[in-house]
Amino acid sequence: MSSSPSTVPTDAHPVAWYEAVPPRVLLALVLTAVVSVLVFAVSELAFSEISINRIEGRRAIDSQAYVLRVREQLLAAESSQRGYLITQEDRYLAPYDKAMAAARSAQSSLLSTLGDQSPLRKDAVQLGALVEEKLDELNVTLHMARDRQPGMALATLHTDVGLTLMEKIAQTTRKLDEELGKQTKIRTDNLTRLFLQQRWGVGLVVFLNLAFLSILGTMMVRNFHDREQSRRRLKEHALQLETAVTERTEELSALSTYLQNNAERERSSLARDLHDEFGAILTSAKLDVAWLQGHAAAAPPPVQERLSQLSNALDEAVNLKRRVIENLRPSLLDHLGLAAAIQWHVQEACDRADIACDVSIPEDIQVPSHVAIDLFRLVQESLNNTVKYAQARLFEVGLTQEKGHYVLIMKDDGIGIAQFQADHLTHGLAGMQHRVRALQGRFNVQTAPGQGTTIEATIPVPSSGGAAGVSEASAASAVTSSGA
C-alpha cells in the first residue's frame, strides 16, 4: 500500500512591507511626510504672495522715481529756459529740449507703471496735465524770446502763472511721492512679515521633522538592539544545537563503528565455527559415503546411483560452506594477505558476472588486519554495486601506499550514477563512506551518466597500536552511553 508524499505547507500570502514595519515607525514616517507636504504648500503660497508684494513694491519704487524725474526735468527745463532768456545764447536750448523730452517720457512711464487700476492714476493724470501746461508756458515764453520780443518774454517771468503751476506740480508730486512711499513701506513690511513667517515655518518643520526623526531613530535603534539580541540568542542556540548534533553524530559514528567491528568479529567467529564444526561433519559424511561406495560395488544400480548423488550433494555442500566462509571472513586475508584475498574475490565475482577485471596491488604491501578487512569490504561493496547496477565490461582495483596513506581506487566503465549528489549518497556508498571516515580517511566518488564510476578512498597508515585501540575505546564509550 503506497502512501502519498507529505506536503510542506507554504505561505500563499507573502508579508507586505508595511506589515513588517512597526506601527509607530510607520506613523512617524507618515507624520513626517504630511508635515513636509504642508510646509511645502505653505511655502508655495508664501512664495506667491512674496512675488506679488515684490512686484507691487518695485512698481511703487519705480513710480516714485518717475515722479521725482518729472519734477527734476521740469526744473531743469525751467532753468535752461531762464538761462536762454537772460543770455540769449543757443547753448541753453539743447538742455531745454532734452529736459522737456525727458519730462514727457517720465510722465508716460509713470502712467504705464501705475496701470489703469491704480488708485493714484487720477493724480498721475492730473500731474500730466500740469506738466503739459507748464511745458506750454515755457514754450510760449521761449518763442517770444526767439521772435525778438525779449521784453515780453522777461515780463512773463514776473507774472505768477509759472510759479502757480510749479506749486501745483510740486504739491501733486509731493502727494504722489507720499502715497507711493506708503505703498512701498506697506509692501516692504509685507515682505518682511512673509519672510519671517517663512523662516518660522521652515524652523517649525525642521523642528518637527527632527522630533519625528528622533522618535524614529530611537525606535530603529531599539529595533536593531532587539534584533541583535535575538540574533545572538539564535546564534548561541544554533551553536548549542550544532554541538549537540556533533556530539550525537560522533556517538552514532562510534556506535556504528563498534557494530561494524563487532559484526566482523561475529563473522570471523561464525566462519571458524563453520570451518571447524560444520567442515568436520561434512568431511566425516564424505568419508562415510566414500566407504559405502567402496563396499557397494555389488549393490543394485539404484543404490550406487543414490550414493553418487549423495556424494555430489556433499561436494556442493562443501563448496557452499567454502563460499559462505569466504564471504563471512576470507581465509586468504588471514593466510596470504590482502592482495591475494582481493585478487581471488574480484576474479571469482567477475568470472561469475562475465566481467573483465584488472587488480593492481603490490604483494609486499603491509596493511594492519583491522584496516585490511575494511579495505576488502570496500572492494567487495564496490564490486557488488558494479555487478548489480553498472552494466560494466571492466572492473579495476588499485591499491598503493604513498606519503603515509593507503590509496584505494575502484573504477568501472559502466553507465554511471544518474542524478548523483555527493551529499546524498545511497546506502551502499554511505556505508563505504562511513568505513573510510571511521579510519580518519577521505572518500570521493566521481561519476557521470555514461562515463562510469570511480571511487577513491585515502586512509592514513595507522601508528602501531593506535587506531585499533582508539576505535575500541570509542566504541565502548558509545555503547555505554547508548545503553545508558
C-alpha positions as CSV (number, residue, x, y, z in Angstrom):
1,M,0.0,0.0,0.0
2,S,1.7,3.2,-1.1
3,S,1.4,6.4,0.9
4,S,1.1,9.8,-0.7
5,P,4.1,12.0,0.0
6,S,3.7,14.5,2.7
7,T,3.5,18.1,1.5
8,V,5.0,21.0,3.4
9,P,2.6,23.9,3.8
10,T,3.7,27.1,2.1
11,D,2.8,30.6,2.8
12,A,0.4,31.6,0.0
13,H,0.3,35.3,1.1
14,P,3.8,36.8,1.5
15,V,4.2,39.5,4.1
16,A,3.9,43.1,2.7
17,W,6.5,45.7,3.6
18,Y,4.0,47.8,5.6
19,E,3.1,44.7,7.6
20,A,6.7,44.2,8.6
21,V,7.2,47.8,9.7
22,P,6.2,48.6,13.3
23,P,3.1,50.8,13.6
24,R,4.9,53.6,15.5
25,V,7.6,53.7,12.9
26,L,5.1,53.9,10.1
27,L,3.1,56.6,11.9
28,A,6.3,58.7,12.4
29,L,7.1,58.3,8.7
30,V,3.5,59.3,7.7
31,L,3.6,62.4,10.0
32,T,6.9,63.5,8.7
33,A,5.6,63.2,5.1
34,V,2.4,65.1,6.0
35,V,4.3,67.9,7.7
36,S,6.7,68.2,4.8
37,V,3.8,68.4,2.3
38,L,2.0,71.0,4.4
39,V,5.1,73.1,4.7
40,F,5.8,72.9,1.0
41,A,2.2,74.0,0.3
42,V,2.5,76.9,2.8
43,S,5.9,77.8,1.3
44,E,4.4,77.9,-2.2
45,L,1.6,80.1,-1.1
46,A,4.0,82.4,0.7
47,F,6.3,82.5,-2.3
48,S,3.3,83.6,-4.5
49,E,2.4,86.4,-2.1
50,I,6.1,87.4,-1.8
51,S,6.2,87.6,-5.6
52,I,3.1,89.8,-5.7
53,N,4.4,92.1,-3.0
54,R,7.8,92.3,-4.6
55,I,6.3,93.3,-8.0
56,E,4.0,95.9,-6.4
57,G,6.8,97.2,-4.3
58,R,9.1,97.5,-7.3
59,R,6.2,99.2,-9.2
60,A,5.8,101.8,-6.4
61,I,9.5,102.5,-6.2
62,D,9.7,102.9,-10.0
63,S,6.7,105.2,-9.9
64,Q,8.4,107.3,-7.2
65,A,11.4,107.6,-9.4
66,Y,9.4,108.7,-12.3
67,V,7.6,111.3,-10.2
68,L,10.9,112.7,-9.0
69,R,12.2,112.6,-12.5
70,V,9.3,114.6,-13.8
71,R,9.8,117.2,-11.2
72,E,13.6,117.2,-11.8
73,Q,13.3,117.6,-15.5
74,L,10.7,120.4,-15.2
75,L,13.2,122.3,-13.0
76,A,15.9,121.6,-15.5
77,A,13.8,122.8,-18.4
78,E,12.8,125.9,-16.4
79,S,16.4,126.6,-15.5
80,S,17.5,126.2,-19.2
81,Q,14.7,128.5,-20.4
82,R,15.7,131.3,-17.9
83,G,19.3,130.9,-18.9
84,Y,18.4,131.5,-22.5
85,L,16.1,134.4,-21.7
86,I,18.9,136.1,-19.8
87,T,21.8,135.4,-22.1
88,Q,20.2,134.8,-25.5
89,E,22.7,132.0,-26.0
90,D,21.6,129.0,-28.0
91,R,23.7,126.6,-25.9
92,Y,20.8,126.6,-23.4
93,L,18.4,125.3,-26.0
94,A,19.7,121.7,-26.2
95,P,19.4,121.1,-22.4
96,Y,16.0,122.7,-22.6
97,D,14.8,120.4,-25.3
98,K,16.3,117.3,-23.6
99,A,14.7,118.2,-20.3
100,M,11.3,118.6,-22.0
101,A,11.6,115.2,-23.7
102,A,12.7,113.6,-20.5
103,A,9.8,115.1,-18.6
104,R,7.3,113.8,-21.1
105,S,8.9,110.4,-21.1
106,A,8.9,110.2,-17.3
107,Q,5.3,111.2,-17.2
108,S,4.4,108.5,-19.8
109,S,6.4,105.8,-17.9
110,L,4.7,106.9,-14.7
111,L,1.2,106.3,-16.2
112,S,2.4,103.0,-17.7
113,T,3.9,101.8,-14.5
114,L,0.9,102.7,-12.4
115,G,-1.6,101.0,-14.8
116,D,-5.3,101.5,-15.2
117,Q,-6.4,100.1,-11.8
118,S,-4.1,102.1,-9.6
119,P,-5.9,104.4,-7.1
120,L,-3.2,107.0,-7.9
121,R,-3.8,107.1,-11.6
122,K,-6.1,110.1,-11.3
123,D,-3.4,112.1,-9.5
124,A,-0.9,110.9,-12.1
125,V,-3.1,112.1,-14.9
126,Q,-3.6,115.4,-13.2
127,L,0.2,115.7,-12.9
128,G,0.5,115.0,-16.6
129,A,-1.9,117.8,-17.4
130,L,0.0,120.2,-15.1
131,V,3.3,119.2,-16.8
132,E,1.9,119.8,-20.2
133,E,0.6,123.2,-19.1
134,K,3.9,124.1,-17.6
135,L,5.8,123.0,-20.7
136,D,3.4,125.0,-22.9
137,E,4.0,128.1,-20.7
138,L,7.8,127.6,-21.0
139,N,7.5,127.2,-24.8
140,V,5.4,130.3,-25.2
141,T,8.0,132.4,-23.2
142,L,10.8,130.8,-25.2
143,H,9.2,131.5,-28.5
144,M,8.7,135.2,-27.5
145,A,12.4,135.4,-26.9
146,R,13.1,133.9,-30.2
147,D,10.7,136.2,-32.0
148,R,12.8,139.2,-30.8
149,Q,10.4,140.1,-28.1
150,P,12.7,139.7,-25.0
151,G,10.9,142.3,-23.1
152,M,7.6,140.5,-23.3
153,A,9.3,137.2,-22.5
154,L,11.0,138.6,-19.4
155,A,7.8,140.2,-18.4
156,T,6.1,136.8,-18.3
157,L,8.7,135.8,-15.8
158,H,7.4,138.3,-13.4
159,T,3.9,137.0,-13.5
160,D,2.5,134.4,-11.1
161,V,1.5,131.9,-13.8
162,G,4.7,129.9,-13.8
163,L,5.0,130.0,-10.0
164,T,1.5,128.8,-9.5
165,L,2.0,125.9,-12.0
166,M,5.2,124.9,-10.3
167,E,3.5,125.0,-6.8
168,K,0.6,122.8,-8.1
169,I,3.1,120.5,-9.7
170,A,5.2,120.4,-6.5
171,Q,2.0,119.7,-4.5
172,T,0.9,116.9,-6.8
173,T,4.3,115.3,-7.0
174,R,4.6,115.5,-3.1
175,K,1.2,113.8,-2.8
176,L,2.1,111.1,-5.3
177,D,5.5,110.6,-3.6
178,E,3.9,110.3,-0.2
179,E,1.3,107.8,-1.4
180,L,3.9,105.8,-3.3
181,G,6.2,105.8,-0.3
182,K,3.3,104.5,1.9
183,Q,2.7,101.7,-0.7
184,T,6.4,100.9,-0.8
185,K,6.5,100.7,3.0
186,I,3.4,98.5,3.1
187,R,5.0,96.1,0.5
188,T,8.3,96.2,2.4
189,D,6.5,95.4,5.7
190,N,4.6,92.6,3.9
191,L,7.8,91.1,2.5
192,T,9.4,91.3,6.0
193,R,6.4,89.6,7.5
194,L,6.2,86.9,4.8
195,F,10.0,86.2,5.1
196,L,9.6,86.0,8.9
197,Q,6.7,83.6,8.5
198,Q,8.6,81.5,6.1
199,R,11.5,81.3,8.4
200,W,9.2,80.3,11.3
201,G,7.6,77.7,9.0
202,V,10.9,76.3,7.9
203,G,12.1,76.2,11.5
204,L,8.9,74.6,12.6
205,V,9.1,71.9,10.0
206,V,12.7,71.3,10.8
207,F,11.9,71.0,14.5
208,L,9.0,68.6,13.8
209,N,11.0,66.5,11.4
210,L,13.9,66.4,13.8
211,A,11.4,65.3,16.5
212,F,9.9,62.6,14.3
213,L,13.3,61.5,13.2
214,S,14.5,61.3,16.8
215,I,11.5,59.1,17.6
216,L,12.1,57.1,14.5
217,G,15.8,56.8,15.3
218,T,15.1,55.7,18.8
219,M,12.6,53.0,17.7
220,M,15.1,51.9,15.0
221,V,17.9,51.7,17.5
222,R,15.7,49.8,19.8
223,N,14.6,47.5,17.0
224,F,18.2,46.9,15.9
225,H,19.1,46.2,19.5
226,D,16.3,43.7,19.8
227,R,17.3,42.1,16.5
228,E,20.9,41.9,17.6
229,Q,19.9,40.3,20.9
230,S,17.7,37.8,19.0
231,R,20.5,37.1,16.5
232,R,22.9,36.4,19.4
233,R,20.4,34.2,21.1
234,L,19.7,32.4,17.9
235,K,23.5,32.0,17.3
236,E,24.0,30.7,20.8
237,H,21.1,28.3,20.3
238,A,22.4,27.2,16.9
239,L,25.9,26.6,18.4
240,Q,24.3,24.6,21.2
241,L,22.3,22.6,18.6
242,E,25.4,22.2,16.5
243,T,27.4,21.0,19.4
244,A,24.6,18.6,20.4
245,V,24.3,17.3,16.8
246,T,28.1,16.9,16.6
247,E,28.3,15.0,19.8
248,R,25.4,12.8,18.8
249,T,26.9,12.2,15.4
250,E,30.2,11.2,17.0
251,E,28.4,8.9,19.3
252,L,26.4,7.4,16.5
253,S,29.5,7.1,14.4
254,A,31.4,5.4,17.2
255,L,28.5,3.1,17.8
256,S,28.3,2.3,14.1
257,T,32.0,1.6,14.0
258,Y,31.7,-0.6,17.0
259,L,28.8,-2.5,15.5
260,Q,30.8,-3.0,12.2
261,N,33.8,-4.2,14.2
262,N,31.6,-6.5,16.3
263,A,29.9,-7.8,13.1
264,E,33.3,-8.6,11.7
265,R,34.2,-10.4,14.9
266,E,30.9,-12.3,14.8
267,R,31.5,-13.2,11.1
268,S,35.0,-14.4,11.9
269,S,33.8,-16.5,14.8
270,L,30.9,-17.9,12.7
271,A,33.4,-18.6,9.9
272,R,35.7,-20.5,12.3
273,D,32.7,-22.5,13.7
274,L,31.5,-23.4,10.2
275,H,35.0,-24.3,9.2
276,D,35.8,-26.4,12.3
277,E,32.5,-28.0,13.2
278,F,30.4,-28.0,10.0
279,G,33.5,-28.8,8.0
280,A,34.3,-31.7,10.2
281,I,30.8,-33.0,9.9
282,L,30.8,-32.7,6.1
283,T,34.3,-34.4,5.9
284,S,33.1,-37.2,8.1
285,A,30.0,-37.7,5.9
286,K,32.1,-37.5,2.8
287,L,34.3,-40.3,4.2
288,D,31.3,-42.4,5.1
289,V,29.9,-42.0,1.6
290,A,33.2,-43.0,0.1
291,W,33.3,-46.1,2.3
292,L,29.8,-47.0,1.3
293,Q,30.7,-46.6,-2.4
294,G,33.7,-48.9,-1.9
295,H,31.7,-51.6,-0.3
296,A,28.6,-51.3,-2.6
297,A,30.2,-52.5,-5.8
298,A,27.8,-55.4,-5.9
299,A,24.9,-53.3,-4.9
300,P,22.0,-52.7,-7.3
301,P,22.4,-49.8,-9.7
302,P,19.8,-47.7,-7.9
303,V,21.8,-47.9,-4.7
304,Q,25.0,-46.9,-6.4
305,E,23.2,-44.0,-8.2
306,R,21.8,-42.7,-4.9
307,L,25.3,-43.0,-3.3
308,S,26.7,-41.0,-6.2
309,Q,24.0,-38.3,-5.8
310,L,24.7,-38.1,-2.1
311,S,28.5,-37.7,-2.8
312,N,27.7,-34.9,-5.3
313,A,25.4,-33.2,-2.8
314,L,28.1,-33.4,-0.1
315,D,30.6,-31.8,-2.6
316,E,28.1,-29.0,-3.3
317,A,27.7,-28.5,0.5
318,V,31.5,-28.3,0.9
319,N,31.7,-25.7,-1.9
320,L,28.8,-23.8,-0.4
321,K,30.5,-23.9,3.1
322,R,33.6,-22.6,1.5
323,R,31.8,-19.7,-0.2
324,V,29.9,-18.8,2.9
325,I,33.1,-18.9,5.0
326,E,34.9,-16.7,2.4
327,N,32.1,-14.2,2.4
328,L,32.0,-14.1,6.2
329,R,35.7,-13.9,6.6
330,P,38.0,-14.5,3.6
331,S,40.6,-17.1,4.7
332,L,43.1,-15.8,2.2
333,L,43.0,-12.5,4.1
334,D,44.3,-14.2,7.2
335,H,46.7,-16.7,5.5
336,L,48.0,-14.9,2.4
337,G,47.3,-11.3,2.9
338,L,45.1,-8.5,1.5
339,A,46.4,-8.6,-2.1
340,A,45.7,-12.3,-2.6
341,A,42.2,-12.0,-0.9
342,I,41.2,-9.1,-3.2
343,Q,42.6,-10.8,-6.3
344,W,40.7,-14.1,-5.5
345,H,37.4,-12.4,-4.7
346,V,37.4,-10.0,-7.6
347,Q,38.4,-12.7,-10.1
348,E,35.7,-15.1,-8.9
349,A,33.0,-12.5,-8.8
350,C,33.9,-11.1,-12.2
351,D,34.0,-14.6,-13.7
352,R,30.5,-15.3,-12.4
353,A,29.2,-12.0,-13.8
354,D,31.2,-12.3,-17.1
355,I,33.1,-9.0,-16.5
356,A,36.8,-8.4,-17.2
357,C,38.9,-7.4,-14.2
358,D,42.2,-5.8,-13.5
359,V,43.7,-5.9,-10.0
360,S,46.8,-3.9,-9.3
361,I,48.0,-4.5,-5.7
362,P,51.7,-4.9,-4.6
363,E,52.2,-8.3,-3.0
364,D,54.5,-6.9,-0.3
365,I,52.2,-4.1,0.9
366,Q,51.8,-4.3,4.6
367,V,48.3,-3.5,5.9
368,P,47.1,-3.9,9.6
369,S,44.4,-6.5,10.0
370,H,41.7,-4.0,11.1
371,V,42.4,-1.8,8.1
372,A,42.7,-4.8,5.7
373,I,39.3,-6.1,6.4
374,D,37.8,-2.6,5.8
375,L,39.7,-2.3,2.5
376,F,38.4,-5.7,1.5
377,R,34.8,-4.8,2.4
378,L,35.2,-1.6,0.3
379,V,36.2,-3.6,-2.7
380,Q,33.5,-6.1,-2.0
381,E,30.8,-3.5,-1.8
382,S,32.0,-1.6,-4.9
383,L,32.2,-4.8,-7.0
384,N,28.8,-5.8,-5.8
385,N,27.4,-2.4,-7.0
386,T,29.2,-2.7,-10.3
387,V,27.8,-6.2,-10.9
388,K,24.2,-5.3,-10.0
389,Y,23.8,-1.8,-11.5
390,A,26.7,-0.6,-13.6
391,Q,26.3,-2.8,-16.7
392,A,30.1,-2.6,-16.9
393,R,32.5,-4.6,-19.1
394,L,35.6,-3.9,-16.9
395,F,36.3,-3.5,-13.2
396,E,39.6,-2.2,-12.0
397,V,41.1,-2.2,-8.5
398,G,44.3,-0.5,-7.5
399,L,45.9,-0.1,-4.0
400,T,49.1,1.9,-3.3
401,Q,50.9,3.2,-0.2
402,E,52.2,6.8,-0.6
403,K,53.2,9.5,1.9
404,G,51.7,7.8,4.9
405,H,48.4,6.9,3.3
406,Y,46.8,3.9,1.6
407,V,45.1,4.9,-1.6
408,L,42.4,2.5,-2.9
409,I,40.9,3.2,-6.3
410,M,38.0,1.2,-7.7
411,K,36.8,2.0,-11.2
412,D,34.3,0.6,-13.8
413,D,33.3,1.6,-17.3
414,G,29.5,1.3,-16.7
415,I,26.6,3.6,-17.1
416,G,27.5,5.8,-14.1
417,I,25.1,7.1,-11.5
418,A,22.3,9.3,-12.7
419,Q,21.5,12.4,-10.7
420,F,24.4,11.8,-8.4
421,Q,24.7,14.1,-5.3
422,A,27.8,13.9,-3.1
423,D,25.8,15.0,0.0
424,H,23.0,12.4,-0.6
425,L,24.7,9.0,-1.0
426,T,22.9,5.7,-1.4
427,H,23.0,3.2,1.4
428,G,25.9,1.2,-0.1
429,L,28.0,4.3,-0.8
430,A,27.1,5.8,2.5
431,G,28.3,2.6,4.3
432,M,31.6,2.7,2.4
433,Q,32.0,6.4,3.3
434,H,31.4,5.6,6.9
435,R,34.0,2.9,6.9
436,V,36.6,5.3,5.4
437,R,35.7,8.1,7.8
438,A,35.9,5.7,10.8
439,L,39.5,5.2,9.8
440,Q,40.1,9.0,9.6
441,G,40.2,8.8,5.8
442,R,38.8,10.7,2.8
443,F,36.2,9.3,0.5
444,N,35.5,10.6,-3.0
445,V,33.1,9.5,-5.8
446,Q,33.4,10.7,-9.4
447,T,30.6,9.6,-11.8
448,A,28.6,10.9,-14.7
449,P,25.9,9.2,-16.9
450,G,27.6,7.1,-19.5
451,Q,31.1,7.7,-18.1
452,G,31.4,5.0,-15.4
453,T,32.2,5.4,-11.7
454,T,35.4,5.9,-9.9
455,I,35.6,5.5,-6.1
456,E,38.8,6.7,-4.3
457,A,39.5,6.0,-0.6
458,T,42.5,7.6,1.1
459,I,43.2,6.2,4.5
460,P,46.1,7.2,6.8
461,V,48.6,4.5,7.8
462,P,47.8,3.9,11.5
463,S,50.6,4.2,14.0
464,S,51.4,1.0,15.8
465,G,48.6,0.1,18.3
466,G,46.9,3.5,17.8
467,A,43.8,3.2,15.6
468,A,42.5,-0.1,16.8
469,G,42.8,0.9,20.5
470,V,41.1,4.2,19.9
471,S,38.4,2.6,17.8
472,E,37.6,0.1,20.5
473,A,37.7,2.7,23.3
474,S,35.3,5.0,21.3
475,A,33.0,2.1,20.5
476,A,32.9,1.0,24.1
477,S,32.1,4.6,25.2
478,A,29.3,4.9,22.6
479,V,27.8,1.6,23.6
480,T,27.9,2.6,27.2
481,S,26.2,6.0,26.5
482,S,23.6,4.4,24.2
483,G,22.9,1.7,26.8
484,A,22.5,4.3,29.5
